């Protein structure tokens, strides 16, 4: 415990006193805590489902996504194995949208999750999610029209 505490102190620096008081108040009042958790779950669920709908509207049939049951990320993959995921990543960057490539998280080697994407929906607003889907849709469209894809 002592070594862990030293490590956490080096990593955390100092936690905000204001934040500590807010968390203390939430935990002291079980109803407030439960309400905060329900509100956060609804917010993130709505944002995730919005992003799913926007991606399907902007790039119909191009991706297969797992409907999240929690968390902050949407995981999916390119349906068309002939499309080059490395090129898609580059094109998405050119369109001004960024995502995490699945192979960056693969424990079984980079080919395990090649063509997979991890998209966040926690921080962006609904409008930003819509715009991100639009840009990713443009990148997929450009990729699909590229000879040799």
N, C-alpha and C positions, 0 to 999 in steps of 0.2 A: 504494500500500500504506500509506503514511504517513497519508493522509487517512482511509482505511478504518479503520485502527487507532485513530485519534483518535475516530472516530464510534463504534466498538464500545466503547471505554472510557467514553464518555458514556452509552451505552445500558446497558451491563452493570454499571457501578459496579465492584464487586469480586466475582469468583466465589469461592465458598466454597473454602477451602484443603482442607477435608475431602473435598469433592466432587471436587476436582482429583486428590487422591491416590487416590480410589476409581477414577476413570476411568483414571488412569495404571496402576494395578494390573491393571485389566481388559484394557487394551490390551496390556500387557506379556505377558500370558498369553493367547494366542490361544484356547485351549480354554475358559477362563472366559468370554471375550467371546462366543464362539459359543454357549455354553450360555445365557448371559444373553439373547442375542437370540432364541434358540429359545423360551425360557421366556416372554419378553415377547410374542412372536408368538402363542403358544398361548393365553396369558391374554386378549389382546385379541380374538383370533378367537372364543374361547368366549363372551366378553361380547357381542360383536357378534351372534353367532348366538342367544344367549339373548334379546337385545333384539328381534331379528326375530321370534322365536317368541312372545314376550310381546305384541308389537304385534298380531300376527295373532290371538292368542287374545282380546285385549281390544277390537279393532276389526276383526273379520273382513272382509276384502275392501275395506277403506276406503283402504288405502295400497298403492302399488307401491314397493318399496325395491330398491335395487341391493345385492346381497350384496358387501360390501367384500372386497377382496383384500389390504388393509393399511390402515394409518392408524388414526384415532381417531374417525371420524365415519360415521354411517349417513345416506345420502342417499335421499330418496324424494319422492313427490308424492301428492296426493289423487287418487284414481281418478275421483271424481265431479266433473266440471268445474262442476256447478251449485252445489257447496258453496263458500261464501265463505271463502277462506283468511285474509282479514283478521279475520273474525269468529272463525274457529277459533283464531287466535293469541290473541285476547282471552279466549275461553272457556278455553283452556289455562292462561293466566295466572291466571284465576279459580280453576281447579282446583289451582293451585300447581305447575304444570310449565312449564318454559321451554325453548324451542328457538330456533335461528337460522332465520330465514326465507330461503328460497332467493334471493329477489330482492335481498337484501343483498349477494350475491356475483356478481350478473349483470353481465358486461361489455357485454352487448348491450341494455341497458335493463331496467327493472324488470319488464316483462311477460314477459321471456325465461324467468324461473324462478319466476313467480307460481304459488303452490300447492305449491311444493317446500319441504321441511323438511330441516334438517341437525341431526341428533341426535348428541350425544356419548355414547360408551360407555366412554371411557378412565378417568375418575376415579370415577364412581358404582360402588357395589357392585352385585352381582347383585340383592340385595333392593331397592336403590334403583332399579335399572333396571326391575324388575317393577312397583314402585309408580308410577314415571313412566309406564310403558305403560298402567297402569290409569287413571291420571288423564287421559292423552291420549285414551284410549278413551272415558271419560266425556264429555270435551269434544266429541269427534266425534259421540257419541250425542246430546248436547244440540243440536249444530248441525243434525244430520239431522232432528230433530223441530221445528226452528224454521221457522215459515212464512216463505217468501221466502228462506230459507237464505242 
